[in-house]
């Protein structure tokens, strides 16, 4: 009983980090991609690669990647509607267009145009 009382006095509720993590994204009202760093898992030349992008005001700038071919990956996003954005990105290996389809948890499914069935995704980076 005493330990419960002490725990109750020390516990102040969920932290701001917990609250941010549980926050839901209303994809139907999205006008732009929430600003921040995103880790993008891509299948490139048959290998799983990761690129980190900084996104602000529907523009992506390169931060880092696991492959030199993805260096400089940057571009812009166009809102299509209902959490769907058309990405036009280019790196030193060339350009690509993708659909970014956002989910309420803030992650996005990434589909190449044309879609060849790659399993790709983007999610907010927890550390910068």
N, C-alpha and C positions, 0 to 999 in steps of 0.2 A: 504494500500500500504506500509506503514512504517513497519507494522508487517511482511509482506512478505520479505522485505529487511533484517530485523533483522534475521528472520528465515534462510534466504539464507546465511547470514554471519556466522551463528552458525553451520549449517549443513555441515558435512564433508564427507558425503557418508556412505555407509554401514560399520558397525564395523567388526572387524576380526571375532567375534562370528557369526555375520550374514553371512559372507562369508563362514565360515566353515560349517554352518548349510545348506547352499544352495549347497555345494559341492556335486557332484554326484560321486558315486562309479562305476567304469567301471568293472562290474562283469566278463566280458569276458577276462579281462587281469589279474584278481586276481591270485596271486601266494600264498598269505597267508592272513589270516584274519587281518585287520588293528588292531594294538596294542591298548589296552585300556581296560577299564572296561565295561562289558556288563551285563545288567539286563536281565535274562532269565526267562520268564513266562512259568511255567510248570504245567501240570495237573498231580498230583501225588496222587495216592490212592483216586481218585475222588474229590480232592480238588485243587484249584488254589494255587500254591506256586511260590515264587520268589527266585532265586539264583543269586547272583552277582559273576561273574567270572572276573578275570584279565587274558587277553589273550595277549600273546607276542610270536612271532615266532611259531605260530600254536600250542602253549601249553597253556592250561587253568589251572589256580590255583584258589583255593577257596578264596573268600573274605568274604561273609556272605550269610545267607539264612533265609527264613521265617519258615523253618522246620528243626528240629534237624536231621531228617533222611537224609537231603541233605548236612549236614556238611561234609566238606572235598572234595566236588565234584571237581574233577580235571581230567585231561587227555590230550589227543592230538587230533589234527585235521589232516586229510589227504585230500589234494586237489584231487577232482575228475575231475573238469573242469567247466568252465562257471559259476563261483560263487557258486559251490556246493562243500561242504566239508563233509566228513565222520567223525563224532565225536565219539571217544571212551572215555567215561567218567565213573568214578566210585566214589561212595561216601560210607559212612559207611553202607548204606542200600543195596549196591550192585552196579553192573555195568550196563551200558546201551550203546547202539549204537544209533546214531541219524544222520539224514541228516540235515545239516544247508544249506539253500538255500538263498543266499544273493540277495537283491534287490538294485537298484541304490541309494536308500536313505540311505543305510548302515545298514538297519535292515535285519533280517533273519527269514524266516519261519523255525520252528524246527519240524521235523517229526521223531517219534520214529520208530525203526526197531524191530518188525513189526509195521506198522502204524495202529493204532486203531481209527483214526479220532480225536485225541486230537487237541485242538486249542492252539498251543504253538508258542512262538516267542522270539527272542533275539534282543535287540537294545542297541546301545552305551549309556552308562550312562552319563548324563549331569553333574552330580556332583560326585566327588570321595569320 
